[in-house]
Amino acid sequence: MWHASILTLFPEMFPGPLGLSLAGKALRDKIWRCDARDIRAHATDRHRSVDDTPCGGGAGMVMRPDVVDAAMDAALTEGVPRPALFLTPRGRLLDQALVRELSAGPGVVLLCGRFEGVDQRVIEARGLREVSIGDYVLSGGEVAALALLDACVRLLPGVMGAAESAEEESHGASALLEYPHYTRPVEWQGRSVPPVLLSGHHAEVARWRRAEAEKITRERRPDLWARHTGTETSARAIAGQTAAA
Ligand SMILES: C[S@@+](CC[C@H](N)C(=O)[O-])C[C@H]1O[C@@H](n2cnc3c(N)ncnc32)[C@H](O)[C@@H]1O
């Protein structure tokens, strides 16, 4: 069973929305396990403090290394070894490649920061992988952890209905964003479903979807478009080399 341990000051935030819909059903079906752990349970003083003022001065508070380390110890000693991640806006951006990698493993241990963040020494001592969910600042790592877990859990075997849907969608096998979707009614508020989608001609539908995916990617995400055209070029070059050999 894929095992997610979340170290947080707010364990009651989990599984939260992940207790519903696809992820919730997978939780009940024991495809994955969600174990939210209260960092404060590892505080040692009589005030149960988990944070202290920043060395060098400045605003806010910093989470203490000894308390975080003890919480990490307790989580990591349970079950098989799992990668430990710290959710932070200065981490590498979460993308589908990392989601695929994590969901293919045994699970994750996620450290959620609060206040100004976590003492650097425990991040280094534990070799935590720093991951951000976007270039903006949340008030805590819990919402970031929920986003990461949601993305991983839907890729676990048996969670999504059609096996191919993860390949076809945005950030799937190709670097292309997904084509637009339509359903009934065929006419709605003066807008029609593109006639090709009603033609029953599978090859034409596939061609149209591919062209739309390319157009959307080119217009909205030049970075992904460059990666896609680069991939296509190298794939053609490899095919050419193989044919010539
Ligand atoms: C108020 S933030 C601290 C921001 C920090 N002082 C900085 O400037 O990088 C508190 C916590 O929220 C979490 N957090 C905030 N934004 C995030 C993001 N974009 N991705 C992942 N975690 C985030 C981190 O765990 C962070 O320690």
The ligand as an SDF file (V2000), in Angstrom:
LIG
                    3D

 27 29  0  0  0  0  0  0  0  0999 V2000
    4.5760   31.5370    5.0850 C   0  0  0  0  0  0  0  0  0  0  0  0
    5.4130   30.1950    4.3540 S   0  0  0  0  0  0  0  0  0  0  0  0
    7.0910   30.6120    4.5900 C   0  0  0  0  0  0  0  0  0  0  0  0
    7.6850   31.2830    3.4090 C   0  0  0  0  0  0  0  0  0  0  0  0
    9.1880   31.5110    3.5520 C   0  0  0  0  0  0  0  0  0  0  0  0
    9.4610   32.4870    4.5660 N   0  0  0  0  0  0  0  0  0  0  0  0
    9.7900   31.9390    2.2220 C   0  0  0  0  0  0  0  0  0  0  0  0
    9.8280   33.1300    1.9600 O   0  0  0  0  0  0  0  0  0  0  0  0
   10.1760   31.0590    1.4240 O   0  0  0  0  0  0  0  0  0  0  0  0
    5.1530   28.8940    5.5070 C   0  0  0  0  0  0  0  0  0  0  0  0
    5.2580   27.4930    4.9400 C   0  0  0  0  0  0  0  0  0  0  0  0
    4.2970   27.3170    3.9170 O   0  0  0  0  0  0  0  0  0  0  0  0
    4.7410   26.3370    2.9920 C   0  0  0  0  0  0  0  0  0  0  0  0
    4.6480   26.9060    1.6320 N   0  0  0  0  0  0  0  0  0  0  0  0
    4.3790   28.1770    1.3190 C   0  0  0  0  0  0  0  0  0  0  0  0
    4.3370   28.3790    0.0030 N   0  0  0  0  0  0  0  0  0  0  0  0
    4.5900   27.1780   -0.5720 C   0  0  0  0  0  0  0  0  0  0  0  0
    4.7130   26.7290   -1.9170 C   0  0  0  0  0  0  0  0  0  0  0  0
    4.5610   27.5660   -2.9430 N   0  0  0  0  0  0  0  0  0  0  0  0
    4.9890   25.4330   -2.1330 N   0  0  0  0  0  0  0  0  0  0  0  0
    5.1640   24.5780   -1.1030 C   0  0  0  0  0  0  0  0  0  0  0  0
    5.0680   24.9530    0.2050 N   0  0  0  0  0  0  0  0  0  0  0  0
    4.7880   26.2290    0.4790 C   0  0  0  0  0  0  0  0  0  0  0  0
    6.1640   25.9660    3.4040 C   0  0  0  0  0  0  0  0  0  0  0  0
    6.1270   24.7510    4.1090 O   0  0  0  0  0  0  0  0  0  0  0  0
    6.5670   27.1250    4.2890 C   0  0  0  0  0  0  0  0  0  0  0  0
    7.5460   26.7410    5.2270 O   0  0  0  0  0  0  0  0  0  0  0  0
  1  2  1  0
  2  3  1  0
  2 10  1  0
  3  4  1  0
  4  5  1  0
  5  6  1  0
  5  7  1  0
  7  8  2  0
  7  9  1  0
 10 11  1  0
 11 12  1  0
 11 26  1  0
 12 13  1  0
 13 14  1  0
 13 24  1  0
 14 15  1  0
 14 23  1  0
 15 16  2  0
 16 17  1  0
 17 18  1  0
 17 23  2  0
 18 19  1  0
 18 20  2  0
 20 21  1  0
 21 22  2  0
 22 23  1  0
 24 25  1  0
 24 26  1  0
 26 27  1  0
M  CHG  2   2   1   9  -1
M  END
$$$$
